[in-house]
Every structure is written in structure tokens, then in C-alpha cells.
């Protein structure tokens, strides 16, 4: 009993001694409680035929009706296919590129030149998707677009980039790389700066060149960071972002551009199917949680720390 009392006093003393540090986390904690956890109570409407005038407590319960509709509707397989296709582009094309760019930037000796390059590649991140897609429209539109005008000038036939289902995935991943590639290098560059310089010196003594040091020293040192970001990326497999695809979406490319995020907007806000759209969103969240849990467990089995 006395031991428990002593532990309690120590804990209270520790809290009081570091009270300002705990106060610093309070805004972030409140943000997650108010905007992330409290709204989860609204998931209950996925099991109801929710009517705004009746409210959550007055709306009738329908069980798994909306989930059954989702999984038996042909549109589900289209949404799943489109989402997985675009996610595959993110994982296999976009995800490795910031790693490669970080490794190359780490080799730049001239600090002034390096800072200029970093500034240039960071700028697109601060532009909204509206601006990024608008610039693409100006460049790629069929009538008056700079790219199509150049193709026509060279004797080629104009291409309908913005309405073509074939070109949509390519335009999507190019825009993602343009906007986020530079910004995504920040974490990797920070991880690289923590690599022990003695390892590079030892590699120099062994006669290793730049590529050897990059592969045998830098890459193993940032492997934990890569694994952590990969786990978080996989957790967002069904969450590609609404704004970007919504701006690219049109009636001609809907067969490859419609994803869960845009479908939730259409079903929930435009068609008023609030319970059904909540069920779709809940499905996304459950799949993301399962993938993060499974990937994290796999990472620990191969000797990495994982996310938690």
C-alpha cells in the first residue's frame, strides 16, 4: 500500500514538474478529441435510415442494409479498382522518388545551390489542388492548350488529355509528383542528417565511392524512416484525397477517375444519402486500420520498430 502511495506521489510530482510540457500538447490533444474522436459517434447513422429532422435518436435502425447495398452494387468494384490502380501508382512510382531525390540532394556539396533547389521544389506544395489542376487545364486543353498546340505545330494529332480514360492516371501521378515530391523529401533529408559521419569516414577508408556509401551507409540508416512512412502510406490505400480527383473528374473519364472519396461526396451531399455515404466512409476507415495494423506487425517481424 505504501509502495503505491509513493508511486502516486512520484507521478504527481513528475506531472507538476513538467506541467508546461504537458500544457504544450493540450492544443493538439484537444484538436484530435474534438475533430477526430467526437465525430466518430456519428458513424451510428451508417446503421440507420438517417433523417435530419428526426435526428440520430429518432431515425429508424436498418442494421447492415447500407453495407449490403455497397458490397452488392456493381459500382463498388469500379470504385475499388480505380482506387487500387491510383494507389498502386502512388506506391510504386511516387513513393520511391522522394527517397531517390533525398539521396541525390544529400550529395550536393554547394550549400547555396542546394538551398535554391530545395526552395524551388518545395513551392508547389503550397499551391492548392485548384491551382495545380487549373495550370494543367491551360497546358493540356484540346482547344488552345500549349501542349496540343505544340503537337499540332509539329504535325501530330491533338490529344484529348483531360477527357481520356487512358491519360487520366498519368496526369494524376504527374500532378502528385509535381506538387508533393519536393515536400516529401524533408523527412528523409532530416533522417539523413542524423547518420553518424564516422560511418562515411570508415567507408572512405575502405575505398567506397559515393554510390557504395549511399547504398551501404545512408540507405540502411534511414530504413526505419522509410518503413514507418510506408506503413502510414498503406493505411491510406482507400483515402487518395477528394479534392484532387474531384477536380479531374468528368463524365468522360468517370470510369477510371471515380473513387470512394468522390463517390461519398456524390452520394452524401449531392444525393442526400447520408447513411449510405457514412457506411462507405466507415468501410474505408476499417480497411485502413486493418492495413496499418497488419503492415506494422509485418514490419516488427522483419526487425523494424514499426509505428507503435
C-alpha positions in Angstrom: 0.0 0.0 0.0 2.8 2.3 0.9 4.6 1.5 -2.3 1.5 2.5 -4.3 1.3 5.8 -2.4 5.0 6.5 -3.1 4.5 5.8 -6.9 1.4 8.0 -6.9 3.3 10.9 -5.3 6.2 10.5 -7.7 3.8 10.5 -10.7 2.1 13.7 -9.3 5.4 15.3 -8.7 6.5 14.4 -12.3 3.4 15.9 -13.8 3.8 19.1 -11.8 7.5 19.4 -12.6 6.8 19.1 -16.3 3.4 20.9 -16.3 4.4 23.3 -19.1 5.5 20.5 -21.4 2.1 18.8 -20.8 0.4 22.1 -21.5 2.1 22.3 -24.9 0.4 19.1 -26.0 -3.0 20.3 -24.9 -3.9 22.1 -28.2 -3.0 19.0 -30.3 -4.9 16.7 -27.9 -8.0 18.9 -28.0 -7.8 19.0 -31.8 -7.9 15.2 -32.0 -10.6 14.8 -29.4 -12.9 17.5 -31.0 -12.3 16.9 -34.7 -11.3 13.2 -34.8 -12.8 11.2 -31.9 -16.1 13.0 -31.1 -17.3 12.9 -34.7 -16.9 9.1 -34.7 -20.1 9.0 -32.7 -21.9 10.0 -36.0 -20.9 6.6 -37.5 -24.0 5.2 -35.9 -26.1 6.6 -38.8 -24.5 4.0 -41.1 -26.8 1.5 -39.4 -29.9 3.8 -39.7 -32.0 5.4 -42.4 -31.0 8.7 -41.1 -33.4 11.6 -41.4 -32.0 15.1 -40.3 -35.4 16.2 -38.9 -35.7 13.0 -36.8 -32.0 13.1 -35.6 -29.9 10.2 -34.6 -32.2 9.1 -31.8 -35.4 9.2 -33.9 -34.2 7.7 -37.2 -35.1 4.1 -37.8 -32.5 1.3 -37.5 -31.8 -0.8 -40.6 -28.8 -2.9 -39.5 -26.4 -3.7 -42.3 -28.7 -2.6 -45.1 -26.3 0.1 -46.4 -23.3 -2.2 -46.3 -25.1 -4.9 -48.1 -26.1 -2.4 -50.8 -22.5 -1.2 -51.1 -21.0 -4.7 -51.5 -23.6 -5.9 -53.9 -23.6 -2.8 -56.1 -21.6 -3.0 -59.3 -20.2 0.4 -58.7 -18.3 -1.0 -55.6 -16.0 -3.0 -57.8 -15.4 0.0 -60.1 -14.6 2.2 -57.1 -12.3 -0.5 -55.7 -10.5 -1.0 -59.0 -10.0 2.7 -59.6 -8.8 3.4 -56.1 -6.3 0.5 -56.1 -5.0 1.4 -59.5 -4.3 5.0 -58.5 -2.9 3.9 -55.1 -0.5 1.5 -56.9 0.8 4.5 -58.9 1.4 6.3 -55.6 3.3 3.3 -54.0 5.3 2.0 -57.0 6.1 5.3 -58.8 5.7 8.2 -56.3 6.8 6.7 -53.0 10.4 5.8 -54.1 11.1 9.1 -55.8 11.4 11.3 -52.7 13.9 8.7 -51.3 16.0 8.9 -54.5 15.8 12.7 -54.6 16.8 13.0 -51.0 19.9 10.8 -51.6 20.9 12.9 -54.6 20.4 16.2 -52.8 22.5 14.9 -49.9 25.4 14.5 -52.3 25.2 18.2 -53.3 28.2 19.9 -51.8 27.4 23.6 -52.6 25.0 24.6 -49.8 23.8 27.7 -51.7 22.9 25.7 -54.8 21.3 23.0 -52.6 19.1 25.6 -50.8 18.0 27.1 -54.1 17.0 23.7 -55.4 15.1 22.9 -52.2 13.2 26.2 -52.4 12.2 25.6 -56.0 10.9 22.0 -55.4 9.1 22.9 -52.2 7.0 25.8 -53.7 4.3 23.6 -55.5 3.4 22.1 -52.1 2.0 25.4 -51.0 -0.3 25.7 -54.1 -3.8 24.3 -53.8 -5.0 21.5 -56.0 -7.3 24.0 -57.7 -4.2 25.9 -58.9 -2.3 22.7 -59.9 -5.2 21.3 -61.9 -6.0 24.8 -63.5 -2.4 25.0 -64.8 -2.8 21.5 -66.2 -6.0 22.6 -67.9 -4.3 25.5 -69.5 -1.4 23.3 -70.7 -3.5 20.2 -71.8 -6.8 21.5 -73.1 -7.8 20.4 -76.5 -8.5 23.9 -77.8 -5.7 26.4 -77.2 -3.7 24.2 -74.8 0.0 24.8 -75.1 0.9 21.1 -75.3 -1.7 20.3 -78.0 -0.8 23.4 -80.0 2.8 22.2 -80.0 1.7 18.7 -81.1 -0.3 20.3 -83.9 2.6 22.6 -84.9 4.9 19.5 -85.2 2.4 17.8 -87.4 0.8 15.5 -84.9 -2.9 15.0 -84.0 -4.2 16.7 -80.9 -4.9 14.5 -77.9 -7.9 14.9 -75.6 -5.8 14.6 -72.4 -8.5 15.8 -70.0 -11.3 13.5 -71.1 -9.3 10.4 -72.0 -9.6 7.5 -69.5 -6.2 6.3 -70.7 -4.5 9.6 -69.8 -6.2 10.2 -66.5 -3.9 8.0 -64.3 -0.8 9.5 -66.0 -2.0 13.1 -65.5 -2.9 12.2 -61.9 0.5 10.8 -60.9 2.4 13.6 -62.7 0.4 16.2 -60.8 1.0 14.4 -57.5 4.8 14.3 -58.2 4.8 18.0 -59.2 3.1 19.1 -56.0 4.4 16.8 -53.3 7.8 15.3 -54.5 9.9 18.1 -53.1 8.0 18.4 -49.8 8.2 14.6 -49.2 12.0 14.8 -49.1 12.0 16.8 -45.9 11.6 13.8 -43.6 14.2 11.8 -45.5 16.7 14.6 -45.5 16.2 15.1 -41.8 16.8 11.4 -41.2 20.0 11.5 -43.4 21.5 14.4 -41.3 21.3 12.1 -38.2 23.6 9.5 -39.9 26.9 9.2 -38.0 29.6 10.8 -40.1 32.2 8.3 -38.8 30.4 5.6 -40.9 31.1 7.7 -44.0 34.7 8.1 -42.9 35.1 4.4 -42.4 33.6 3.8 -45.9 36.1 6.2 -47.4 39.0 4.3 -45.8 37.6 1.1 -47.3 37.7 2.8 -50.7 33.9 3.1 -51.1 32.6 5.5 -53.7 29.6 7.7 -53.5 27.2 5.1 -54.8 28.6 2.5 -52.4 28.2 4.8 -49.4 24.7 5.7 -50.5 23.7 2.1 -50.7 25.6 0.6 -47.7 25.6 3.5 -45.3 22.8 6.0 -46.0 20.0 3.6 -47.0 20.4 1.3 -44.0 20.4 4.3 -41.7 17.1 5.7 -43.0 15.4 2.3 -43.5 13.4 2.7 -40.3 12.0 6.1 -41.6 11.1 4.5 -44.9 9.3 1.6 -43.3 7.3 4.0 -41.0 6.2 6.2 -43.9 5.4 3.1 -46.0 3.1 1.8 -43.2 1.3 5.1 -43.0 1.0 5.3 -46.8 -0.5 1.8 -47.0 -3.0 2.8 -44.3 -4.3 5.4 -46.7 -4.9 2.9 -49.5 -8.6 3.9 -49.9 -8.0 7.6 -49.0 -6.5 9.2 -52.0 -8.0 12.6 -51.4 -11.2 14.1 -52.6 -10.2 17.5 -53.9 -7.6 16.4 -56.5 -9.7 13.6 -58.2 -12.9 15.7 -58.0 -11.3 18.4 -60.0 -10.1 15.9 -62.6 -13.4 14.0 -62.8 -15.8 14.5 -65.7 -18.4 12.3 -67.5 -15.8 11.1 -70.0 -13.2 9.7 -67.6 -15.5 8.7 -64.7 -14.9 5.0 -65.4 -11.3 5.4 -64.1 -11.5 8.6 -62.0 -14.4 7.8 -59.7 -13.0 6.7 -56.3 -14.5 6.2 -52.8 -13.9 9.8 -51.8 -15.7 11.4 -54.8 -18.5 8.8 -54.6 -19.1 9.7 -50.9 -19.4 13.3 -51.9 -21.9 12.5 -54.7 -24.0 10.1 -52.7 -23.9 12.0 -49.4 -24.1 15.7 -50.3 -25.5 15.8 -53.8 -28.0 13.0 -53.5 -28.7 13.3 -49.8 -27.9 9.6 -49.0 -26.2 10.4 -45.7 -26.5 6.9 -44.1 -25.2 5.2 -47.2 -22.2 7.6 -47.7 -21.4 7.1 -44.0 -21.3 3.4 -44.5 -18.9 3.8 -47.4 -16.7 6.1 -45.3 -16.8 3.6 -42.4 -15.7 0.8 -44.8 -12.7 2.9 -45.8 -11.7 3.6 -42.2 -11.9 -0.1 -41.2 -9.8 -1.2 -44.2 -7.2 1.5 -43.5 -7.0 0.4 -39.8 -6.6 -3.3 -40.7 -3.8 -2.5 -43.3 -1.9 -0.3 -40.8 -2.2 -3.0 -38.1 -1.1 -5.8 -40.5 1.8 -3.8 -42.1 3.0 -2.7 -38.7 3.0 -6.3 -37.4 4.9 -7.4 -40.5 7.5 -4.6 -40.0 8.1 -5.8 -36.5 8.5 -9.4 -37.7 11.3 -8.4 -40.0 13.1 -6.5 -37.2 11.8 -2.9 -37.6 10.2 -0.7 -34.9 7.0 0.0 -36.8 4.7 2.9 -36.0 3.7 1.7 -32.5 
